[in-house]
Amino acid sequence: MDQVQRAAFERLMLPHLDDAYNLARWLTGNRSDAEDVVQEAYLKAMKHFGTFRGPEARPWLLTIVRRCCFSWLRVNRPHQLVFTDNDAAIEMANRSTVVTLYPTATETPEATLADKEMREQLHQAVADLAPHYREVIVLRELQGCSYREISEIAGIPIGTVMSRLARAREHLTTAMERQVGHGAAHGL
């Protein structure tokens, strides 16, 4: 890669480093694994930068990060991956659900603590989602990707993006309702 290409790569791809890391962290579930995956993804992106045809660098890069994550997971955690086109079967096997990804607290210490606990429960609920639900919810709600961008990144039709998002939100809502019910049952 010559200096001009390298400068173009850095200008187009480095601004998306945080997004790449966040996606990898959510998919791998581990900071150090995410760092390794992102490093590998950036190396691949740099190697294949000549194939980038713009104009959107972010979806192109996140597609590479996603593929690197699933490749890494296949090798390092094959028991955690389930690949199927049958969303209904996964939904039945993994009943889990989005109140809001960014809950806000009032100014009291009690409310701040409750907000922190709710955020931790929500993060755990997202982490517990099946990988194909987790990736679309992370890309949409945390990364702010459009349905079209998610479709490009995940390599699935927009309709599938919408249905997976709906199911992921349903799973998150159910999980959060369960947590609220569990806390109420224990006098919390």
Secondary structure as the mmCIF struct_conf table of DSSP 4:
data_model
#
loop_
_struct_conf.conf_type_id
_struct_conf.id
_struct_conf.beg_label_comp_id
_struct_conf.beg_label_asym_id
_struct_conf.beg_label_seq_id
_struct_conf.end_label_comp_id
_struct_conf.end_label_asym_id
_struct_conf.end_label_seq_id
HELX_RH_AL_P HELX_RH_AL_P1 GLN A 3 MET A 13
HELX_RH_3T_P HELX_RH_3T_P1 LEU A 14 HIS A 16
HELX_RH_AL_P HELX_RH_AL_P2 LEU A 17 THR A 28
BEND BEND1 GLY A 29 GLY A 29
HELX_RH_AL_P HELX_RH_AL_P3 ARG A 31 LYS A 47
TURN_TY1_P TURN_TY1_P1 HIS A 48 HIS A 48
HELX_RH_3T_P HELX_RH_3T_P2 PHE A 49 THR A 51
BEND BEND2 PRO A 55 PRO A 55
HELX_RH_AL_P HELX_RH_AL_P4 ALA A 57 ASN A 76
HELX_RH_3T_P HELX_RH_3T_P3 PRO A 78 GLN A 80
BEND BEND3 ASP A 85 ASP A 85
HELX_RH_AL_P HELX_RH_AL_P5 ASP A 87 ALA A 93
BEND BEND4 LEU A 101 TYR A 102
BEND BEND5 GLU A 107 THR A 108
HELX_RH_AL_P HELX_RH_AL_P6 PRO A 109 ASP A 128
BEND BEND6 LEU A 129 LEU A 129
HELX_RH_AL_P HELX_RH_AL_P7 PRO A 131 ILE A 137
HELX_RH_PI_P HELX_RH_PI_P1 VAL A 138 LEU A 142
BEND BEND7 GLN A 143 GLN A 143
HELX_RH_AL_P HELX_RH_AL_P8 TYR A 147 ALA A 154
TURN_TY1_P TURN_TY1_P2 GLY A 155 GLY A 155
HELX_RH_AL_P HELX_RH_AL_P9 ILE A 158 ALA A 185
TURN_TY1_P TURN_TY1_P3 HIS A 186 GLY A 187
#
